[in-house]
Amino acid sequence: MTDARPRAETPGPSDHSDPTTRRELLRAAVWLGLGSAIFLAWTLSETLLLIIGALVFAAMLDGGARLLGRILPIGRGWRLLIVCLGVLGFLVWTVYFAGASIAGQFDMLRATILQQSTRLLAWGHQVGIITGGDQFNRIAQQLMGSIGKVTSAVGTAFGALSSLAMIVVLGLFFAVEPRLYERGVAWMLPMAKRDRFYDTSAKLGRTLRMLMAGRLLGMAVEGVGTWALLAIGGVPMAGLLGILTGLLAFLPNIGAIVSGVLIVLVGFSQGVETGLWAVGVYCVVQILDGYVIVPMVARRSVDLAPALVLGAQLLFGGLFGIIGLALADPIVAMLKVLLEERSRASADTARHDLLTPAG
């Protein structure tokens, strides 16, 4: 009677001792983990953006405390408290002294934009740019509907206060004890990689501080400069336009376009001379910010290409809304620092392998 068993047994899926099986299981685990990570990142994208926003806010507070340390030889905690009280005092002063008058100007601004947009569409219809009465009416209705949506979104912006409060609270925790959280992340890394992690973390913090310092400086220059120059030229709602321009300056490229449209529409509502003055004000402010402030900050932080920033804003804005749009610039800056450090680490490792003689 012959033996029916095969001469050479091959390992099956349940046999984990075979190197091939272990390798395939490892590959499957890696792909499964990668897919799970992508799914969790997409599901928790809003939470992750809130954490990134808190890090950006903490970088601004830390930058203010470091700047204050150059003139006040006191502890970091006291300097951070002074910065927080200064920010709170500025917000209270703005709401108390300018809140009532500016709140009344919002309706006036909305009516002015609608009126000027209708005039612009009518002019386009007269010169032949827009043909067909039905098409003109559809464009006007869509424009008014879009502006209505924007106005309603602004009116319901108070619904985002919970997210803003969370960013502020997390940012305060990060700013008070940054080393605690930095050591906590480093604890999860191998000992050999912790020094490089600390170096990368320091460069990320410096990049965010410089980027936000330039952003705040640009917001102040554009807001105050727009308000002052528009007020000199007799443009109505100069205070509101200055505040909107300063706030929109936090969004590079896109914010400048939106604020420019608002300024020009309001300016031409008072006549051609006032409109030309508004155009000149917008050009002067943007040239000062684009050719003086931005290059000065870029030399000390990460120099980001405008097309890269605009593309990231469109991408993050389409995926995550206004929060993604606002945080696109800091996220791109952090990614650039991480990629540069990773490339530098790979180059150092390759150089070390070349210089180390083979055993």
Secondary structure as UniProt FT lines:
FT   TURN            13..14
FT   TURN            16..17
FT   HELIX           19..43
FT   HELIX           45..68
FT   TURN            69..71
FT   HELIX           76..93
FT   HELIX           94..98
FT   HELIX           99..127
FT   HELIX           133..155
FT   HELIX           156..160
FT   HELIX           161..176
FT   HELIX           178..187
FT   HELIX           191..232
FT   TURN            233..234
FT   TURN            236..237
FT   HELIX           238..248
FT   TURN            249..250
FT   TURN            252..253
FT   HELIX           254..268
FT   TURN            269..270
FT   HELIX           272..288
FT   HELIX           289..293
FT   HELIX           294..300
FT   HELIX           306..320
FT   HELIX           322..355
//
